[in-house]
């Protein structure tokens, strides 16, 4: 399969969804559900509490895994979803926070007045993180058939 086509397919899928399961690890694994936005380089942006269990795990061990799928898919339906892994880091520079938050709000409209760059700077429980994917495995029966998937190393 053509890498550029796979990249376009994955990007389109990422843009069409907005919630993911995120797995972090320290002495034990932990999963959580987070809303996300994605930029043109397929970096994924999340807003979360650094004092949460997964926030503390990420601070100590930034390697994460994630999954995005439609939870209403029946076992007999055509499958579409992705699994990935990457490096997750807190965004600290204010200009990067502004840019990332704009991307996040485009994917998750409705609370722009509550989660602002100023709030992210001031509130200790609301921080932006960037996940730089290192690998994405994309399942899409419509595009690749039931026995195929696309694998993209980034």
C-alpha positions in Angstrom: 0.0 0.0 0.0 1.1 3.6 -0.7 2.4 5.3 2.5 1.0 8.7 1.4 -2.5 7.2 0.8 -2.4 5.4 4.2 -1.4 8.6 5.9 -4.3 10.4 4.2 -6.7 7.6 5.3 -5.5 7.7 8.9 -5.6 11.5 9.0 -9.2 11.6 7.7 -10.2 9.0 10.3 -8.5 11.0 13.1 -10.3 14.2 12.0 -13.7 12.5 11.9 -13.5 11.3 15.6 -12.7 13.2 18.8 -12.5 10.7 21.7 -9.9 8.1 22.4 -8.9 5.5 24.9 -5.4 6.4 26.2 -3.2 3.8 28.0 -0.4 4.9 30.3 2.0 2.8 32.4 4.1 3.2 35.5 4.2 0.3 38.0 0.9 -0.9 36.6 -1.2 0.0 33.5 -4.0 2.4 33.4 -6.5 3.5 30.8 -8.6 6.6 30.5 -10.9 8.3 27.9 -9.9 11.7 26.6 -11.1 14.1 24.0 -8.5 15.1 21.4 -7.7 17.2 18.4 -5.1 16.5 15.7 -2.8 18.7 13.6 -1.6 18.3 10.0 1.4 16.3 11.2 -0.9 13.9 13.1 0.2 15.1 16.5 -2.7 14.5 18.9 -3.6 17.1 21.5 -5.4 16.3 24.8 -6.5 18.4 27.8 -6.2 16.5 31.1 -5.3 16.9 34.7 -1.6 16.2 35.5 -2.6 15.1 39.0 -4.8 12.3 37.6 -3.5 8.8 37.7 -2.7 8.8 34.0 -1.2 12.3 34.2 1.2 11.2 36.9 2.1 8.1 34.9 2.8 10.2 31.8 5.0 12.5 33.8 7.2 9.5 34.8 6.9 7.4 31.6 5.8 9.3 28.5 5.3 6.3 26.3 1.6 5.8 25.7 -0.8 3.7 23.7 -4.1 4.7 22.3 -7.2 3.4 20.5 -9.9 5.2 18.6 -13.0 3.4 17.3 -16.8 3.6 17.2 -18.1 1.8 20.3 -21.4 1.2 18.5 -19.9 -1.1 15.9 -21.5 -4.5 16.0 -19.4 -7.6 15.7 -20.9 -8.2 12.3 -20.3 -4.7 11.0 -17.3 -3.6 8.9 -14.5 -2.7 11.2 -12.9 0.7 11.3 -10.5 1.9 14.0 -6.9 2.5 14.9 -4.4 1.5 17.6 -1.3 3.4 18.1 1.6 4.3 20.3 3.6 7.4 20.9 5.3 9.9 23.2 3.1 12.1 25.3 4.5 15.4 26.8 2.9 18.3 28.6 3.0 21.5 26.5 4.5 24.3 28.6 5.3 27.2 26.2 2.4 29.6 26.0 2.5 30.1 22.2 2.3 26.3 21.8 -0.5 26.1 24.3 -2.5 28.7 22.3 -1.9 26.8 19.0 -2.7 23.4 20.5 -5.8 24.6 22.3 -7.1 26.1 19.0 -6.7 22.6 17.4 -8.4 21.0 20.4 -11.3 23.4 20.4 -11.9 22.9 16.6 -12.4 19.2 17.4 -14.3 19.8 20.6 -16.4 22.9 20.3 -18.6 24.3 23.0 -16.3 25.1 25.9 -14.0 27.7 24.4 -14.9 30.2 27.1 -14.0 27.8 29.9 -10.8 26.2 28.7 -8.7 29.1 27.6 -5.0 29.6 27.3 -5.2 31.7 30.5 -7.1 28.9 32.3 -4.5 26.4 31.2 -1.7 28.6 32.5 -3.5 29.3 35.9 -5.4 26.2 36.7 -3.2 23.3 38.1 -5.8 20.7 37.0 -6.1 21.7 33.3 -3.0 21.2 31.1 -2.5 20.5 27.4 -0.5 17.5 26.2 0.9 16.5 22.8 1.1 12.9 21.7 3.6 12.4 18.9 2.6 9.0 17.4 5.4 6.7 16.6 3.2 3.9 15.1 -0.4 3.7 14.0 -2.2 0.5 13.0 -5.4 1.3 11.0 -8.2 -1.2 10.5 -10.7 -0.3 7.8 -12.6 -3.2 6.2 -14.1 -0.8 3.6 -10.7 0.4 2.4 -8.4 -2.6 3.0 -10.7 -5.6 3.3 -11.2 -7.9 6.3 -7.8 -9.5 6.3 -5.8 -6.3 5.8 -4.8 -3.3 7.8 -2.5 -0.4 7.2 0.6 0.1 9.4 2.3 3.5 9.5 5.6 4.1 11.3 6.1 7.8 12.0 
